[in-house]
Amino acid sequence: MKYVSFTTNTFVINNKGFPVLNSQIEAYLRKAIKNHCNLALTEKQPTDTNSKLAHFKYYGFIVNKVI
């Protein structure tokens, strides 16, 4: 397997307004990365400033929590 593709719908928004993954999905992604698999996060192109900020929060979560 080269890539694991998932959408922003995989995330849930926590009480602080940040996107997070449930523990099972997070564990799966960690295992995939450990096995040299790339992650592909997909969603439709953000159009306004708030959407773009939210989009980068997803990437921030992945970098900080999963990788």
Residue, then its C-alpha position, 0 to 999 in steps of 0.5 A: m500500500k502506497y497511500v491512505s486516502f481519507t476525507t475531512n469527514t473522517f474528523v470530528i470537531n472537539n469542544k474547542g473547535f479543533p478537528v480530531l480523529n477517533s483513537q482507532i483511526e489515529a492508530y491506523l494512520r500511525k501504523a500506516i505511516k510506520n509502514h512508509c505509507n503516505l497520507a492523502l487528505t481530501e476535501k473540496q477546495p476551500t473558498d473563503t478565509n474561514s474555510k482555508l483556516a479550518h483546512f489547515k487545522y486538519y493538516g496541523f492535527i496530522v502533523n502534530k498528533v499522527i506523524 
